[in-house]
Each structure stands twice: as C-alpha cells, then as structure tokens.
C-alpha cells in the first residue's frame, strides 16, 4: 500500500506539472508559429513548411504506430534469441535470415554480436546482412504494407539461399574471429526526457488522425478549418515534424546520422527515439526533392523514367553505405514515385542498416566481404524484377 501511495505522490509531483507545462508550451508554440506562417509570403519557406508537414503526417505518425505495436509485442513476448541462435546448428542460417528480415536493426545486431563472439558461421552473417532492410522497413510497411511484406519475405528467402550457399562453399571456421570479443554495449540507449516524450505523445494523437484523413484523400485543412489557426493540419504536421527533428538532434548531440536507440529502454522510449531518427531522414528526402524542383525546375521522376535501367544499380550502390539514413532516403523517394520498385528491391537486399557498423569496427574484412556478397543477389533480383515486371 505504501508503494502505491508513493507512486501517486510521484505522479502528482512530477508528471502532472510536466503534463500541464507541455500543453501550455504546445499552445504557445502553435500560436506564434501560426502567426509567422500566416504573415510570411515566401515560396521557399512554404515549400519547407509543407515538406516537413507532409513527412510527419504521411510517414512519421504511421512509423510511430507500427513501432509501438512491434516493440510492444517484442517486449511482451521477449525470448532469448541469442541463445537459440547459438544452439541452432543447421538452422542458424534460417534463424539469422529471419532475424534480419524483421523491421529495424535489432535482429541483425544480435546476429552480428553472436558472430563476433564465435557462436555462428560466416554464412549466417551473409544471410542476416542480405535479408535486413533496417529502419527503412518500418517506413515501407507503414506506407505500403503489402510491398513491405513482399520485400520482407523476399529478403528472408534471398538471405537464406545466400547464407546456405556461403556455408556450403566456405570452410566452417571461415573468418570467425580468433579472439572472443564482448560487444554487449551495443544495447546501450539514450535516456529520454519526460517533457519531450509528453509533447511527442500529445502531438502524435492528432497527427495520426490527420494522417489517416490524408491517406483517405480527405482535405484535412478544410475539415479542421477554424477562426484561430490557418491550415490547422499543415500547422500540426510542421510543428510536430520540426520538434521530432529537434528531439533527435538533442539525443544524438548534433550527429544526425547517429541512431540513438538500439535494444535498450522501454518500448515507448525505443519508439520515441527511432521515430525521431527515421523522421529526420524522411524530411531530408522530402526537402531535397522539393527544393531541387523549386530551384532547377528539374523533375527527378523524368530522369529515372528516361534512365530506368540505372535506377537499380544506383540503389544497390547506395545500399553499401553503412547506416539507415541513406536507405530511408531511397525508400522515401520510392514512395514518392521517383524510382521503380526494382530499385527499392535492390537497395533492400544490398543495404545492411546499422548492423554493418559493429562488423566494420571489429572485423572490417568480414563486413566488406559480406556486403560484397550481398550485392550479387541484389543485382540479380532487382534487374530480374525490372526486366520481367517493369
């Protein structure tokens, strides 16, 4: 009973003041931002506002919803995947491929950890790096669930075949580290600010409602029209998207390409950090696309339509870049209709997400070779899809 009473006292003292402070801060921010947007007549400024708003309302809110469900289930039904992988025997490769095919980089990082501790084969590393799509998978699943599921299944199958082929054609101990290395610190995470999380959650609810309206082709600005705010839906999207960028910049200490959440923290903290990370890269993609068109009147869609044969190759090469940021940009411009699905497939198979960082740091030869191996099926399947279906 004493513990319950103590919890309520903590709630009264800490959460209620922070909640009211958050609500007041949001209203003040809305008022001043609305005044600036309404009175500033500048085409470039409005392009920036609309791009940030669209990125949040069309992408971020759905990514957040998917992450909450995914991380929530993961938290409830958590099992020791590392132990199962170590004792997997012939099933190491399919388990590794399945873990890589899961959205995000957590499964891939787990497999890499087991390899660097000498518990699994090099073929399992090739399988997981081939099947993983990293955080870009959340973006694709949120926007095009059927396409996302198709690429997850394709990634698993390609990873499985690649991993088994490598294990069959290479010695059992091929490139396995001689020195056992402990990299448990990959599960570290940034402890999040309560005030930021409250503001984030407050904005997510109306943002998700507006995002659903936009998805069903409903004019949200017209529906929410009132005498106090001009273009309310756009205003909510712009403020929310801008705050998510700020939250990520603070968490990453200015290193925007740094992913601030791996496997640590509560499922809500992981959702908060990962959504912010994905958002900043989606906004970069949206802004690049719109600003290039604004200043040059050059349509990237026309470029890739005329030189579609190069799109998969370019996407595969970008997949070589470590980290999830560039891959999120590729997925964003695919969703914008700039590049074909074949290019998205090539990038999904060739990219390794954040899982490549620990391999390059600990065993660079392993990382480089595994990445090159994944390029072969990436080119085969992307160009195969292009020639047969597109």
Residue, then its C-alpha position, 0 to 999 in steps of 0.5 A: x500500500x505504501x508503494x502505491x501511495x508513493x507512486x501517486x505522490x510521484x505522479x502528482x509531483x512530477x508528471x502532472x506539472x510536466x503534463x500541464x507545462x507541455x500543453x501550455x508550451x504546445x499552445x504557445x508554440x502553435x500560436x506564434x508559429x501560426x502567426x509567422x506562417x500566416x504573415x510570411x509570403x515566401x515560396x521557399x519557406x512554404x515549400x519547407x513548411x509543407x515538406x516537413x508537414x507532409x513527412x510527419x503526417x504521411x510517414x512519421x505518425x504511421x512509423x510511430x504506430x507500427x513501432x509501438x505495436x512491434x516493440x510492444x509485442x517484442x517486449x511482451x513476448x521477449x525470448x532469448x534469441x541469442x541463445x537459440x541462435x547459438x544452439x541452432x546448428x543447421x538452422x542458424x542460417x534460417x534463424x539469422x535470415x529471419x532475424x534480419x528480415x524483421x523491421x529495424x536493426x535489432x535482429x541483425x545486431x544480435x546476429x552480428x554480436x553472436x558472430x563476433x563472439x564465435x557462436x555462428x558461421x560466416x554464412x549466417x552473417x551473409x544471410x542476416x546482412x542480405x535479408x535486413x532492410x533496417x529502419x527503412x522497413x518500418x517506413x515501407x510497411x507503414x506506407x505500403x504494407x503489402x510491398x513491405x511484406x513482399x520485400x520482407x519475405x523476399x529478403x528472408x528467402x534471398x538471405x537464406x539461399x545466400x547464407x546456405x550457399x556461403x556455408x556450403x562453399x566456405x570452410x566452417x571456421x571461415x573468418x570467425x574471429x580468433x579472439x572472443x570479443x564482448x560487444x554487449x554495449x551495443x544495447x546501450x540507449x539514450x535516456x529520454x526526457x519526460x517533457x519531450x516524450x509528453x509533447x511527442x505523445x500529445x502531438x502524435x494523437x492528432x497527427x495520426x488522425x490527420x494522417x489517416x484523413x490524408x491517406x483517405x484523400x480527405x482535405x484535412x485543412x478544410x475539415x479542421x478549418x477554424x477562426x484561430x489557426x490557418x491550415x490547422x493540419x499543415x500547422x500540426x504536421x510542421x510543428x510536430x515534424x520540426x520538434x521530432x527533428x529537434x528531439x533527435x538532434x538533442x539525443x544524438x548531440x548534433x550527429x544526425x546520422x547517429x541512431x540513438x536507440x538500439x535494444x535498450x529502454x522501454x518500448x515507448x522510449x525505443x519508439x520515441x527515439x527511432x521515430x525521431x531518427x527515421x523522421x529526420x531522414x524522411x524530411x531530408x528526402x522530402x526537402x531535397x526533392x522539393x527544393x531541387x524542383x523549386x530551384x532547377x525546375x528539374x523533375x527527378x521522376x523524368x530522369x529515372x523514367x528516361x534512365x530506368x535501367x540505372x535506377x537499380x544499380x544506383x540503389x544497390x550502390x547506395x545500399x553499401x553505405x553503412x547506416x539507415x539514413x541513406x536507405x530511408x532516403x531511397x525508400x522515401x523517394x520510392x514512395x514518392x514515385x521517383x524510382x521503380x520498385x526494382x530499385x527499392x528491391x535492390x537497395x533492400x537486399x544490398x543495404x545492411x542498416x546499422x548492423x554493418x557498423x559493429x562488423x566494420x569496427x571489429x572485423x572490417x574484412x568480414x563486413x566488406x566481404x559480406x556486403x560484397x556478397x550481398x550485392x550479387x543477389x541484389x543485382x540479380x533480383x532487382x534487374x530480374x524484377x525490372x526486366x520481367x515486371x517493369 
